[in-house]
Amino acid sequence: MPHLLTTLTLLKAYLTPPERDPERGSVTIEHVLWAVAVIAIVGIVVAAITNYVTTQSGLISSP
């Protein structure tokens, strides 16, 4: 009889859908703000490097 109870318990656990976390997959405003900040910082760095390289290349070509 204990094997039947174990089997029934396992069958019930298998057929019962898992509990889902309501927070799973949600993007908080904090994550969005961090992403925007990182994109802005990368944009500033790229602009600074582009400006520096353009300035230096202008100095090389002028006599």
Secondary structure, DSSP 8 states (H G I E B T S, - for coil): -HHHHHHHHHHHHHHS-----TTTT---HHHHHHHHHHHHHHHHHHHHHHHHHHHHHHHHH--
